[in-house]
Amino acid sequence: METKDAVTALAALAQTSRLAVFRTLVQAGPAGLPAGQVAELTGIAPSSLSFHLKELSHAGLADSRQEGRFVIYTARFETMNALLGYLTDNCCGGNPCTSATACAPKPASRKSASRKEPA
């Protein structure tokens, strides 16, 4: 991933509602979700949701497809993984980490894991 692409993706995620939408799409997996269900799960008004989905799509973090009369949105896992790779590329100075936990993210606490994201 190029630096400009990482900046674009990070900028798209640096907003509470878009981050909530992206996390919802990631949780849905490759099957994705119809826009109406994304709006329900995140508590974001459909008119605002359209804007946020457009920004995530522009950053390469979301895709959409037509299924009958529904538009299904999915997270672009390849972009997410490329961003994570970009962010951890030079972990430990480019050397193998000395322990399994040196670069591993800390598990979310029960309180933060169960807390619903604000819209």
Biopython code that builds the backbone (N, CA, C, O; Angstrom):
import numpy as np
from Bio.PDB.StructureBuilder import StructureBuilder

atoms = [
    (1, "MET", "N", (0.846, -1.172, 0.000)),
    (1, "MET", "CA", (0.000, 0.000, 0.000)),
    (1, "MET", "C", (0.890, 1.233, 0.000)),
    (1, "MET", "O", (1.871, 1.311, 0.740)),
    (2, "GLU", "N", (0.533, 2.188, -0.837)),
    (2, "GLU", "CA", (1.263, 3.446, -0.906)),
    (2, "GLU", "C", (0.837, 4.365, 0.242)),
    (2, "GLU", "O", (-0.273, 4.251, 0.761)),
    (3, "THR", "N", (1.725, 5.267, 0.627)),
    (3, "THR", "CA", (1.438, 6.188, 1.726)),
    (3, "THR", "C", (0.175, 6.994, 1.470)),
    (3, "THR", "O", (-0.632, 7.169, 2.383)),
    (4, "LYS", "N", (-0.017, 7.490, 0.255)),
    (4, "LYS", "CA", (-1.211, 8.307, -0.026)),
    (4, "LYS", "C", (-2.493, 7.491, 0.123)),
    (4, "LYS", "O", (-3.520, 8.023, 0.545)),
    (5, "ASP", "N", (-2.440, 6.207, -0.218)),
    (5, "ASP", "CA", (-3.612, 5.344, -0.047)),
    (5, "ASP", "C", (-3.888, 5.091, 1.431)),
    (5, "ASP", "O", (-5.044, 5.040, 1.850)),
    (6, "ALA", "N", (-2.824, 4.933, 2.221)),
    (6, "ALA", "CA", (-2.991, 4.738, 3.663)),
    (6, "ALA", "C", (-3.597, 5.990, 4.292)),
    (6, "ALA", "O", (-4.479, 5.891, 5.146)),
    (7, "VAL", "N", (-3.135, 7.154, 3.880)),
    (7, "VAL", "CA", (-3.673, 8.408, 4.408)),
    (7, "VAL", "C", (-5.150, 8.549, 4.052)),
    (7, "VAL", "O", (-5.950, 8.963, 4.890)),
    (8, "THR", "N", (-5.515, 8.211, 2.828)),
    (8, "THR", "CA", (-6.921, 8.281, 2.398)),
    (8, "THR", "C", (-7.786, 7.347, 3.228)),
    (8, "THR", "O", (-8.866, 7.735, 3.674)),
    (9, "ALA", "N", (-7.323, 6.117, 3.440)),
    (9, "ALA", "CA", (-8.088, 5.146, 4.226)),
    (9, "ALA", "C", (-8.197, 5.588, 5.683)),
    (9, "ALA", "O", (-9.273, 5.511, 6.276)),
    (10, "LEU", "N", (-7.101, 6.046, 6.256)),
    (10, "LEU", "CA", (-7.133, 6.489, 7.645)),
    (10, "LEU", "C", (-8.033, 7.718, 7.813)),
    (10, "LEU", "O", (-8.739, 7.842, 8.813)),
    (11, "ALA", "N", (-8.005, 8.618, 6.839)),
    (11, "ALA", "CA", (-8.872, 9.803, 6.907)),
    (11, "ALA", "C", (-10.339, 9.398, 6.852)),
    (11, "ALA", "O", (-11.172, 9.984, 7.545)),
    (12, "ALA", "N", (-10.660, 8.403, 6.035)),
    (12, "ALA", "CA", (-12.047, 7.933, 5.942)),
    (12, "ALA", "C", (-12.502, 7.308, 7.256)),
    (12, "ALA", "O", (-13.662, 7.447, 7.641)),
    (13, "LEU", "N", (-11.605, 6.632, 7.934)),
    (13, "LEU", "CA", (-11.956, 5.973, 9.189)),
    (13, "LEU", "C", (-11.896, 6.902, 10.393)),
    (13, "LEU", "O", (-12.351, 6.543, 11.479)),
    (14, "ALA", "N", (-11.340, 8.090, 10.206)),
    (14, "ALA", "CA", (-11.156, 9.033, 11.314)),
    (14, "ALA", "C", (-12.406, 9.874, 11.563)),
    (14, "ALA", "O", (-12.320, 11.083, 11.776)),
    (15, "GLN", "N", (-13.544, 9.233, 11.534)),
    (15, "GLN", "CA", (-14.827, 9.888, 11.786)),
    (15, "GLN", "C", (-15.714, 8.840, 12.448)),
    (15, "GLN", "O", (-15.801, 7.707, 11.973)),
    (16, "THR", "N", (-16.357, 9.205, 13.520)),
    (16, "THR", "CA", (-17.093, 8.253, 14.351)),
    (16, "THR", "C", (-18.109, 7.421, 13.573)),
    (16, "THR", "O", (-18.124, 6.197, 13.704)),
    (17, "SER", "N", (-18.948, 8.054, 12.776)),
    (17, "SER", "CA", (-19.981, 7.315, 12.053)),
    (17, "SER", "C", (-19.387, 6.386, 11.012)),
    (17, "SER", "O", (-19.827, 5.244, 10.880)),
    (18, "ARG", "N", (-18.381, 6.862, 10.264)),
    (18, "ARG", "CA", (-17.769, 6.003, 9.239)),
    (18, "ARG", "C", (-17.059, 4.815, 9.874)),
    (18, "ARG", "O", (-17.105, 3.706, 9.341)),
    (19, "LEU", "N", (-16.406, 5.038, 11.002)),
    (19, "LEU", "CA", (-15.749, 3.930, 11.687)),
    (19, "LEU", "C", (-16.789, 2.910, 12.141)),
    (19, "LEU", "O", (-16.561, 1.706, 12.025)),
    (20, "ALA", "N", (-17.922, 3.372, 12.653)),
    (20, "ALA", "CA", (-18.996, 2.467, 13.071)),
    (20, "ALA", "C", (-19.540, 1.682, 11.874)),
    (20, "ALA", "O", (-19.791, 0.481, 11.981)),
    (21, "VAL", "N", (-19.721, 2.349, 10.751)),
    (21, "VAL", "CA", (-20.213, 1.676, 9.540)),
    (21, "VAL", "C", (-19.198, 0.636, 9.076)),
    (21, "VAL", "O", (-19.572, -0.494, 8.761)),
    (22, "PHE", "N", (-17.931, 1.002, 9.031)),
    (22, "PHE", "CA", (-16.910, 0.058, 8.574)),
    (22, "PHE", "C", (-16.841, -1.156, 9.497)),
    (22, "PHE", "O", (-16.766, -2.288, 9.018)),
    (23, "ARG", "N", (-16.866, -0.940, 10.799)),
    (23, "ARG", "CA", (-16.817, -2.059, 11.740)),
    (23, "ARG", "C", (-18.035, -2.959, 11.581)),
    (23, "ARG", "O", (-17.925, -4.178, 11.708)),
    (24, "THR", "N", (-19.183, -2.377, 11.306)),
    (24, "THR", "CA", (-20.404, -3.156, 11.077)),
    (24, "THR", "C", (-20.244, -4.024, 9.829)),
    (24, "THR", "O", (-20.624, -5.195, 9.829)),
    (25, "LEU", "N", (-19.681, -3.447, 8.769)),
    (25, "LEU", "CA", (-19.460, -4.212, 7.539)),
    (25, "LEU", "C", (-18.436, -5.324, 7.750)),
    (25, "LEU", "O", (-18.590, -6.420, 7.213)),
    (26, "VAL", "N", (-17.407, -5.049, 8.518)),
    (26, "VAL", "CA", (-16.404, -6.078, 8.809)),
    (26, "VAL", "C", (-17.056, -7.220, 9.580)),
    (26, "VAL", "O", (-16.802, -8.388, 9.288)),
    (27, "GLN", "N", (-17.891, -6.895, 10.559)),
    (27, "GLN", "CA", (-18.574, -7.922, 11.340)),
    (27, "GLN", "C", (-19.516, -8.753, 10.473)),
    (27, "GLN", "O", (-19.709, -9.941, 10.730)),
    (28, "ALA", "N", (-20.098, -8.138, 9.454)),
    (28, "ALA", "CA", (-21.024, -8.859, 8.566)),
    (28, "ALA", "C", (-20.298, -9.870, 7.692)),
    (28, "ALA", "O", (-20.910, -10.827, 7.219)),
    (29, "GLY", "N", (-19.012, -9.673, 7.472)),
    (29, "GLY", "CA", (-18.239, -10.599, 6.653)),
    (29, "GLY", "C", (-18.475, -10.388, 5.167)),
    (29, "GLY", "O", (-19.074, -9.390, 4.767)),
    (30, "PRO", "N", (-18.008, -11.325, 4.346)),
    (30, "PRO", "CA", (-18.087, -11.186, 2.893)),
    (30, "PRO", "C", (-19.503, -11.094, 2.333)),
    (30, "PRO", "O", (-19.694, -10.568, 1.236)),
    (31, "ALA", "N", (-20.493, -11.592, 3.058)),
    (31, "ALA", "CA", (-21.879, -11.520, 2.575)),
    (31, "ALA", "C", (-22.386, -10.081, 2.545)),
    (31, "ALA", "O", (-23.237, -9.740, 1.723)),
    (32, "GLY", "N", (-21.870, -9.241, 3.432)),
    (32, "GLY", "CA", (-22.283, -7.846, 3.471)),
    (32, "GLY", "C", (-23.674, -7.656, 4.051)),
    (32, "GLY", "O", (-24.291, -8.587, 4.569)),
    (33, "LEU", "N", (-24.146, -6.422, 3.948)),
    (33, "LEU", "CA", (-25.449, -6.050, 4.489)),
    (33, "LEU", "C", (-26.134, -5.062, 3.562)),
    (33, "LEU", "O", (-25.472, -4.252, 2.913)),
    (34, "PRO", "N", (-27.475, -5.127, 3.498)),
    (34, "PRO", "CA", (-28.192, -4.082, 2.768)),
    (34, "PRO", "C", (-28.075, -2.757, 3.523)),
    (34, "PRO", "O", (-27.935, -2.734, 4.746)),
    (35, "ALA", "N", (-28.136, -1.668, 2.779)),
    (35, "ALA", "CA", (-27.969, -0.340, 3.371)),
    (35, "ALA", "C", (-28.936, -0.106, 4.523)),
    (35, "ALA", "O", (-28.554, 0.479, 5.537)),
    (36, "GLY", "N", (-30.181, -0.553, 4.385)),
    (36, "GLY", "CA", (-31.166, -0.353, 5.445)),
    (36, "GLY", "C", (-30.768, -1.020, 6.746)),
    (36, "GLY", "O", (-30.992, -0.470, 7.824)),
    (37, "GLN", "N", (-30.182, -2.192, 6.652)),
    (37, "GLN", "CA", (-29.747, -2.894, 7.853)),
    (37, "GLN", "C", (-28.528, -2.216, 8.474)),
    (37, "GLN", "O", (-28.396, -2.175, 9.697)),
    (38, "VAL", "N", (-27.635, -1.684, 7.636)),
    (38, "VAL", "CA", (-26.489, -0.933, 8.153)),
    (38, "VAL", "C", (-27.002, 0.282, 8.926)),
    (38, "VAL", "O", (-26.505, 0.587, 10.010)),
    (39, "ALA", "N", (-27.993, 0.972, 8.369)),
    (39, "ALA", "CA", (-28.579, 2.135, 9.039)),
    (39, "ALA", "C", (-29.181, 1.734, 10.384)),
    (39, "ALA", "O", (-28.985, 2.426, 11.383)),
    (40, "GLU", "N", (-29.910, 0.625, 10.413)),
    (40, "GLU", "CA", (-30.518, 0.145, 11.667)),
    (40, "GLU", "C", (-29.466, -0.184, 12.710)),
    (40, "GLU", "O", (-29.572, 0.240, 13.861)),
    (41, "LEU", "N", (-28.448, -0.940, 12.308)),
    (41, "LEU", "CA", (-27.427, -1.393, 13.251)),
    (41, "LEU", "C", (-26.575, -0.260, 13.804)),
    (41, "LEU", "O", (-26.116, -0.320, 14.944)),
    (42, "THR", "N", (-26.366, 0.766, 13.000)),
    (42, "THR", "CA", (-25.505, 1.869, 13.434)),
    (42, "THR", "C", (-26.287, 3.053, 13.985)),
    (42, "THR", "O", (-25.714, 3.918, 14.648)),
    (43, "GLY", "N", (-27.593, 3.101, 13.717)),
    (43, "GLY", "CA", (-28.401, 4.231, 14.166)),
    (43, "GLY", "C", (-28.150, 5.490, 13.365)),
    (43, "GLY", "O", (-28.397, 6.597, 13.844)),
    (44, "ILE", "N", (-27.661, 5.329, 12.147)),
    (44, "ILE", "CA", (-27.365, 6.472, 11.280)),
    (44, "ILE", "C", (-28.508, 6.638, 10.287)),
    (44, "ILE", "O", (-28.957, 5.668, 9.677)),
    (45, "ALA", "N", (-28.974, 7.867, 10.131)),
    (45, "ALA", "CA", (-30.059, 8.156, 9.191)),
    (45, "ALA", "C", (-29.629, 7.773, 7.777)),
    (45, "ALA", "O", (-28.476, 7.983, 7.402)),
    (46, "PRO", "N", (-30.552, 7.210, 6.988)),
    (46, "PRO", "CA", (-30.200, 6.791, 5.623)),
    (46, "PRO", "C", (-29.549, 7.882, 4.775)),
    (46, "PRO", "O", (-28.637, 7.595, 3.999)),
    (47, "SER", "N", (-30.001, 9.123, 4.909)),
    (47, "SER", "CA", (-29.396, 10.198, 4.101)),
    (47, "SER", "C", (-27.935, 10.423, 4.485)),
    (47, "SER", "O", (-27.099, 10.666, 3.614)),
    (48, "SER", "N", (-27.621, 10.346, 5.770)),
    (48, "SER", "CA", (-26.232, 10.485, 6.220)),
    (48, "SER", "C", (-25.428, 9.240, 5.878)),
    (48, "SER", "O", (-24.251, 9.328, 5.527)),
    (49, "LEU", "N", (-26.070, 8.079, 5.982)),
    (49, "LEU", "CA", (-25.379, 6.825, 5.696)),
    (49, "LEU", "C", (-24.851, 6.799, 4.267)),
    (49, "LEU", "O", (-23.739, 6.329, 4.027)),
    (50, "SER", "N", (-25.628, 7.296, 3.327)),
    (50, "SER", "CA", (-25.196, 7.332, 1.924)),
    (50, "SER", "C", (-23.882, 8.080, 1.785)),
    (50, "SER", "O", (-22.980, 7.635, 1.076)),
    (51, "PHE", "N", (-23.773, 9.209, 2.457)),
    (51, "PHE", "CA", (-22.544, 10.010, 2.415)),
    (51, "PHE", "C", (-21.372, 9.219, 2.978)),
    (51, "PHE", "O", (-20.295, 9.196, 2.382)),
    (52, "HIS", "N", (-21.575, 8.570, 4.125)),
    (52, "HIS", "CA", (-20.492, 7.828, 4.765)),
    (52, "HIS", "C", (-20.073, 6.615, 3.934)),
    (52, "HIS", "O", (-18.883, 6.317, 3.830)),
    (53, "LEU", "N", (-21.031, 5.923, 3.348)),
    (53, "LEU", "CA", (-20.697, 4.787, 2.493)),
    (53, "LEU", "C", (-19.927, 5.232, 1.250)),
    (53, "LEU", "O", (-19.021, 4.536, 0.792)),
    (54, "LYS", "N", (-20.289, 6.387, 0.710)),
    (54, "LYS", "CA", (-19.564, 6.933, -0.450)),
    (54, "LYS", "C", (-18.112, 7.228, -0.073)),
    (54, "LYS", "O", (-17.199, 6.940, -0.847)),
    (55, "GLU", "N", (-17.898, 7.796, 1.099)),
    (55, "GLU", "CA", (-16.537, 8.104, 1.543)),
    (55, "GLU", "C", (-15.726, 6.827, 1.757)),
    (55, "GLU", "O", (-14.553, 6.770, 1.389)),
    (56, "LEU", "N", (-16.337, 5.811, 2.342)),
    (56, "LEU", "CA", (-15.642, 4.541, 2.539)),
    (56, "LEU", "C", (-15.330, 3.880, 1.195)),
    (56, "LEU", "O", (-14.260, 3.297, 1.023)),
    (57, "SER", "N", (-16.253, 3.969, 0.255)),
    (57, "SER", "CA", (-16.025, 3.417, -1.089)),
    (57, "SER", "C", (-14.900, 4.158, -1.793)),
    (57, "SER", "O", (-14.040, 3.539, -2.420)),
    (58, "HIS", "N", (-14.905, 5.481, -1.691)),
    (58, "HIS", "CA", (-13.861, 6.303, -2.318)),
    (58, "HIS", "C", (-12.475, 5.936, -1.767)),
    (58, "HIS", "O", (-11.485, 5.968, -2.498)),
    (59, "ALA", "N", (-12.414, 5.593, -0.490)),
    (59, "ALA", "CA", (-11.142, 5.223, 0.139)),
    (59, "ALA", "C", (-10.772, 3.765, -0.126)),
    (59, "ALA", "O", (-9.714, 3.308, 0.307)),
    (60, "GLY", "N", (-11.631, 3.032, -0.831)),
    (60, "GLY", "CA", (-11.351, 1.639, -1.140)),
    (60, "GLY", "C", (-11.650, 0.695, 0.006)),
    (60, "GLY", "O", (-11.193, -0.448, -0.002)),
    (61, "LEU", "N", (-12.415, 1.153, 0.997)),
    (61, "LEU", "CA", (-12.709, 0.343, 2.166)),
    (61, "LEU", "C", (-14.054, -0.375, 2.095)),
    (61, "LEU", "O", (-14.331, -1.249, 2.916)),
    (62, "ALA", "N", (-14.893, -0.016, 1.122)),
    (62, "ALA", "CA", (-16.210, -0.649, 0.987)),
    (62, "ALA", "C", (-16.549, -0.801, -0.489)),
    (62, "ALA", "O", (-16.105, -0.024, -1.334)),
    (63, "ASP", "N", (-17.339, -1.816, -0.770)),
    (63, "ASP", "CA", (-17.860, -2.068, -2.113)),
    (63, "ASP", "C", (-19.369, -2.216, -2.009)),
    (63, "ASP", "O", (-19.912, -2.430, -0.925)),
    (64, "SER", "N", (-20.035, -2.099, -3.143)),
    (64, "SER", "CA", (-21.480, -2.320, -3.173)),
    (64, "SER", "C", (-21.826, -3.161, -4.394)),
    (64, "SER", "O", (-21.112, -3.172, -5.396)),
    (65, "ARG", "N", (-22.948, -3.866, -4.274)),
    (65, "ARG", "CA", (-23.472, -4.649, -5.397)),
    (65, "ARG", "C", (-24.991, -4.628, -5.318)),
    (65, "ARG", "O", (-25.575, -4.534, -4.239)),
    (66, "GLN", "N", (-25.601, -4.716, -6.459)),
    (66, "GLN", "CA", (-27.059, -4.739, -6.541)),
    (66, "GLN", "C", (-27.541, -6.179, -6.398)),
    (66, "GLN", "O", (-27.034, -7.068, -7.082)),
    (67, "GLU", "N", (-28.505, -6.421, -5.525)),
    (67, "GLU", "CA", (-29.169, -7.723, -5.409)),
    (67, "GLU", "C", (-30.661, -7.450, -5.410)),
    (67, "GLU", "O", (-31.245, -7.090, -4.388)),
    (68, "GLY", "N", (-31.264, -7.625, -6.565)),
    (68, "GLY", "CA", (-32.683, -7.290, -6.694)),
    (68, "GLY", "C", (-32.876, -5.800, -6.477)),
    (68, "GLY", "O", (-32.255, -4.978, -7.151)),
    (69, "ARG", "N", (-33.730, -5.463, -5.543)),
    (69, "ARG", "CA", (-33.957, -4.038, -5.287)),
    (69, "ARG", "C", (-33.096, -3.504, -4.151)),
    (69, "ARG", "O", (-33.247, -2.351, -3.748)),
    (70, "PHE", "N", (-32.196, -4.332, -3.633)),
    (70, "PHE", "CA", (-31.338, -3.929, -2.524)),
    (70, "PHE", "C", (-29.917, -3.654, -3.003)),
    (70, "PHE", "O", (-29.435, -4.280, -3.948)),
    (71, "VAL", "N", (-29.261, -2.720, -2.345)),
    (71, "VAL", "CA", (-27.831, -2.496, -2.540)),
    (71, "VAL", "C", (-27.152, -3.092, -1.318)),
    (71, "VAL", "O", (-27.429, -2.703, -0.183)),
    (72, "ILE", "N", (-26.266, -4.034, -1.565)),
    (72, "ILE", "CA", (-25.544, -4.727, -0.495)),
    (72, "ILE", "C", (-24.144, -4.123, -0.406)),
    (72, "ILE", "O", (-23.441, -4.004, -1.410)),
    (73, "TYR", "N", (-23.753, -3.748, 0.801)),
    (73, "TYR", "CA", (-22.430, -3.173, 1.029)),
    (73, "TYR", "C", (-21.555, -4.177, 1.757)),
    (73, "TYR", "O", (-22.013, -4.885, 2.653)),
    (74, "THR", "N", (-20.297, -4.229, 1.364)),
    (74, "THR", "CA", (-19.324, -5.117, 1.997)),
    (74, "THR", "C", (-18.049, -4.346, 2.290)),
    (74, "THR", "O", (-17.713, -3.378, 1.609)),
    (75, "ALA", "N", (-17.352, -4.799, 3.319)),
    (75, "ALA", "CA", (-16.023, -4.248, 3.611)),
    (75, "ALA", "C", (-15.053, -4.831, 2.594)),
    (75, "ALA", "O", (-15.192, -5.985, 2.189)),
    (76, "ARG", "N", (-14.081, -4.046, 2.184)),
    (76, "ARG", "CA", (-13.021, -4.548, 1.304)),
    (76, "ARG", "C", (-11.876, -5.014, 2.196)),
    (76, "ARG", "O", (-11.021, -4.231, 2.609)),
    (77, "PHE", "N", (-11.890, -6.307, 2.476)),
    (77, "PHE", "CA", (-10.914, -6.873, 3.407)),
    (77, "PHE", "C", (-9.489, -6.751, 2.884)),
    (77, "PHE", "O", (-8.548, -6.613, 3.666)),
    (78, "GLU", "N", (-9.324, -6.801, 1.556)),
    (78, "GLU", "CA", (-7.965, -6.671, 1.013)),
    (78, "GLU", "C", (-7.387, -5.291, 1.316)),
    (78, "GLU", "O", (-6.190, -5.173, 1.578)),
    (79, "THR", "N", (-8.211, -4.252, 1.286)),
    (79, "THR", "CA", (-7.732, -2.912, 1.620)),
    (79, "THR", "C", (-7.450, -2.815, 3.109)),
    (79, "THR", "O", (-6.431, -2.256, 3.514)),
    (80, "MET", "N", (-8.351, -3.358, 3.929)),
    (80, "MET", "CA", (-8.146, -3.344, 5.375)),
    (80, "MET", "C", (-6.846, -4.055, 5.730)),
    (80, "MET", "O", (-6.058, -3.549, 6.529)),
    (81, "ASN", "N", (-6.619, -5.227, 5.139)),
    (81, "ASN", "CA", (-5.402, -5.982, 5.433)),
    (81, "ASN", "C", (-4.153, -5.270, 4.917)),
    (81, "ASN", "O", (-3.101, -5.319, 5.554)),
    (82, "ALA", "N", (-4.267, -4.610, 3.767)),
    (82, "ALA", "CA", (-3.128, -3.847, 3.245)),
    (82, "ALA", "C", (-2.802, -2.679, 4.177)),
    (82, "ALA", "O", (-1.632, -2.369, 4.400)),
    (83, "LEU", "N", (-3.837, -2.033, 4.720)),
    (83, "LEU", "CA", (-3.618, -0.932, 5.655)),
    (83, "LEU", "C", (-2.957, -1.440, 6.932)),
    (83, "LEU", "O", (-2.014, -0.825, 7.430)),
    (84, "LEU", "N", (-3.441, -2.544, 7.456)),
    (84, "LEU", "CA", (-2.815, -3.122, 8.648)),
    (84, "LEU", "C", (-1.361, -3.498, 8.368)),
    (84, "LEU", "O", (-0.482, -3.280, 9.201)),
    (85, "GLY", "N", (-1.120, -4.063, 7.188)),
    (85, "GLY", "CA", (0.243, -4.406, 6.806)),
    (85, "GLY", "C", (1.126, -3.173, 6.705)),
    (85, "GLY", "O", (2.276, -3.185, 7.145)),
    (86, "TYR", "N", (0.588, -2.113, 6.126)),
    (86, "TYR", "CA", (1.334, -0.858, 6.010)),
    (86, "TYR", "C", (1.691, -0.317, 7.394)),
    (86, "TYR", "O", (2.813, 0.133, 7.624)),
    (87, "LEU", "N", (0.726, -0.366, 8.310)),
    (87, "LEU", "CA", (0.944, 0.177, 9.649)),
    (87, "LEU", "C", (1.929, -0.657, 10.463)),
    (87, "LEU", "O", (2.604, -0.120, 11.342)),
    (88, "THR", "N", (2.024, -1.936, 10.194)),
    (88, "THR", "CA", (2.911, -2.809, 10.973)),
    (88, "THR", "C", (4.147, -3.242, 10.194)),
    (88, "THR", "O", (4.921, -4.069, 10.677)),
    (89, "ASP", "N", (4.341, -2.703, 9.013)),
    (89, "ASP", "CA", (5.447, -3.104, 8.141)),
    (89, "ASP", "C", (6.803, -2.996, 8.816)),
    (89, "ASP", "O", (7.653, -3.866, 8.628)),
    (90, "ASN", "N", (7.018, -1.967, 9.581)),
    (90, "ASN", "CA", (8.318, -1.762, 10.220)),
    (90, "ASN", "C", (8.279, -2.046, 11.715)),
    (90, "ASN", "O", (9.084, -1.519, 12.482)),
    (91, "CYS", "N", (7.338, -2.881, 12.112)),
    (91, "CYS", "CA", (7.225, -3.263, 13.515)),
    (91, "CYS", "C", (8.561, -3.831, 13.981)),
    (91, "CYS", "O", (9.187, -4.613, 13.267)),
    (92, "CYS", "N", (8.986, -3.451, 15.141)),
    (92, "CYS", "CA", (10.239, -3.946, 15.734)),
    (92, "CYS", "C", (11.443, -3.610, 14.849)),
    (92, "CYS", "O", (12.397, -4.384, 14.777)),
    (93, "GLY", "N", (11.397, -2.472, 14.186)),
    (93, "GLY", "CA", (12.518, -2.035, 13.369)),
    (93, "GLY", "C", (12.779, -2.923, 12.165)),
    (93, "GLY", "O", (13.897, -2.951, 11.652)),
    (94, "GLY", "N", (11.766, -3.649, 11.705)),
    (94, "GLY", "CA", (11.932, -4.534, 10.558)),
    (94, "GLY", "C", (12.506, -5.886, 10.928)),
    (94, "GLY", "O", (12.670, -6.750, 10.066)),
    (95, "ASN", "N", (12.813, -6.078, 12.206)),
    (95, "ASN", "CA", (13.347, -7.355, 12.682)),
    (95, "ASN", "C", (12.209, -8.202, 13.235)),
    (95, "ASN", "O", (11.183, -7.666, 13.654)),
    (96, "PRO", "N", (12.383, -9.515, 13.238)),
    (96, "PRO", "CA", (11.349, -10.354, 13.850)),
    (96, "PRO", "C", (11.142, -9.961, 15.311)),
    (96, "PRO", "O", (12.105, -9.672, 16.023)),
    (97, "CYS", "N", (9.924, -9.950, 15.742)),
    (97, "CYS", "CA", (9.620, -9.601, 17.126)),
    (97, "CYS", "C", (10.193, -10.663, 18.054)),
    (97, "CYS", "O", (10.262, -11.842, 17.705)),
    (98, "THR", "N", (10.600, -10.229, 19.236)),
    (98, "THR", "CA", (11.237, -11.154, 20.172)),
    (98, "THR", "C", (10.247, -11.997, 20.954)),
    (98, "THR", "O", (10.623, -13.030, 21.509)),
    (99, "SER", "N", (8.995, -11.579, 21.011)),
    (99, "SER", "CA", (7.991, -12.401, 21.698)),
    (99, "SER", "C", (6.692, -12.352, 20.914)),
    (99, "SER", "O", (6.485, -11.468, 20.082)),
    (100, "ALA", "N", (5.830, -13.303, 21.186)),
    (100, "ALA", "CA", (4.559, -13.391, 20.462)),
    (100, "ALA", "C", (3.674, -12.190, 20.743)),
    (100, "ALA", "O", (2.807, -11.870, 19.929)),
    (101, "THR", "N", (3.860, -11.525, 21.855)),
    (101, "THR", "CA", (2.972, -10.415, 22.215)),
    (101, "THR", "C", (3.575, -9.049, 21.924)),
    (101, "THR", "O", (2.900, -8.040, 22.127)),
    (102, "ALA", "N", (4.810, -8.975, 21.459)),
    (102, "ALA", "CA", (5.464, -7.677, 21.270)),
    (102, "ALA", "C", (4.692, -6.770, 20.318)),
    (102, "ALA", "O", (4.581, -5.569, 20.564)),
    (103, "CYS", "N", (4.160, -7.326, 19.238)),
    (103, "CYS", "CA", (3.450, -6.520, 18.253)),
    (103, "CYS", "C", (1.972, -6.871, 18.162)),
    (103, "CYS", "O", (1.249, -6.304, 17.342)),
    (104, "ALA", "N", (1.523, -7.793, 18.990)),
    (104, "ALA", "CA", (0.125, -8.211, 18.932)),
    (104, "ALA", "C", (-0.752, -7.176, 19.624)),
    (104, "ALA", "O", (-0.379, -6.657, 20.677)),
    (105, "PRO", "N", (-1.905, -6.869, 19.053)),
    (105, "PRO", "CA", (-2.806, -5.928, 19.712)),
    (105, "PRO", "C", (-3.327, -6.523, 21.010)),
    (105, "PRO", "O", (-3.489, -7.737, 21.134)),
    (106, "LYS", "N", (-3.585, -5.649, 21.974)),
    (106, "LYS", "CA", (-4.138, -6.098, 23.246)),
    (106, "LYS", "C", (-5.599, -6.460, 23.042)),
    (106, "LYS", "O", (-6.301, -5.784, 22.291)),
    (107, "PRO", "N", (-6.073, -7.524, 23.703)),
    (107, "PRO", "CA", (-7.500, -7.862, 23.572)),
    (107, "PRO", "C", (-8.355, -6.738, 24.141)),
    (107, "PRO", "O", (-7.983, -6.092, 25.121)),
    (108, "ALA", "N", (-9.501, -6.517, 23.517)),
    (108, "ALA", "CA", (-10.415, -5.489, 23.997)),
    (108, "ALA", "C", (-10.970, -5.906, 25.340)),
    (108, "ALA", "O", (-11.239, -7.082, 25.583)),
    (109, "SER", "N", (-11.137, -4.921, 26.210)),
    (109, "SER", "CA", (-11.740, -5.226, 27.506)),
    (109, "SER", "C", (-13.200, -5.567, 27.301)),
    (109, "SER", "O", (-13.791, -5.186, 26.290)),
    (110, "ARG", "N", (-13.783, -6.270, 28.236)),
    (110, "ARG", "CA", (-15.191, -6.647, 28.138)),
    (110, "ARG", "C", (-16.067, -5.412, 27.991)),
    (110, "ARG", "O", (-17.023, -5.410, 27.214)),
    (111, "LYS", "N", (-15.740, -4.361, 28.738)),
    (111, "LYS", "CA", (-16.545, -3.142, 28.705)),
    (111, "LYS", "C", (-16.519, -2.504, 27.323)),
    (111, "LYS", "O", (-17.571, -2.165, 26.781)),
    (112, "SER", "N", (-15.323, -2.335, 26.740)),
    (112, "SER", "CA", (-15.240, -1.681, 25.429)),
    (112, "SER", "C", (-15.728, -2.580, 24.312)),
    (112, "SER", "O", (-16.223, -2.082, 23.301)),
    (113, "ALA", "N", (-15.603, -3.902, 24.462)),
    (113, "ALA", "CA", (-16.040, -4.821, 23.411)),
    (113, "ALA", "C", (-17.557, -4.856, 23.311)),
    (113, "ALA", "O", (-18.102, -5.061, 22.227)),
    (114, "SER", "N", (-18.244, -4.657, 24.432)),
    (114, "SER", "CA", (-19.701, -4.747, 24.404)),
    (114, "SER", "C", (-20.357, -3.394, 24.208)),
    (114, "SER", "O", (-21.566, -3.325, 23.987)),
    (115, "ARG", "N", (-19.596, -2.328, 24.283)),
    (115, "ARG", "CA", (-20.153, -0.993, 24.146)),
    (115, "ARG", "C", (-20.528, -0.719, 22.706)),
    (115, "ARG", "O", (-19.733, -0.977, 21.802)),
    (116, "LYS", "N", (-21.715, -0.205, 22.476)),
    (116, "LYS", "CA", (-22.146, 0.126, 21.119)),
    (116, "LYS", "C", (-21.484, 1.420, 20.685)),
    (116, "LYS", "O", (-21.393, 2.372, 21.460)),
    (117, "GLU", "N", (-21.021, 1.453, 19.441)),
    (117, "GLU", "CA", (-20.400, 2.639, 18.886)),
    (117, "GLU", "C", (-21.444, 3.746, 18.756)),
    (117, "GLU", "O", (-22.570, 3.490, 18.330)),
    (118, "PRO", "N", (-21.074, 4.975, 19.123)),
    (118, "PRO", "CA", (-22.008, 6.082, 18.925)),
    (118, "PRO", "C", (-22.158, 6.411, 17.443)),
    (118, "PRO", "O", (-21.230, 6.202, 16.661)),
    (119, "ALA", "N", (-23.294, 6.913, 17.067)),
    (119, "ALA", "CA", (-23.562, 7.237, 15.650)),
    (119, "ALA", "C", (-23.084, 8.616, 15.308)),
    (119, "ALA", "O", (-23.226, 9.054, 14.166)),
]
sb = StructureBuilder()
sb.init_structure("model")
sb.init_model(0)
sb.init_chain("A")
sb.init_seg("    ")
for serial, (resi, resn, name, xyz) in enumerate(atoms, 1):
    if name == "N":
        sb.init_residue(resn, " ", resi, " ")
    sb.init_atom(name, np.array(xyz, "f"), 0.0, 1.0, " ", f" {name:<3s}", serial, name[0])
structure = sb.get_structure()
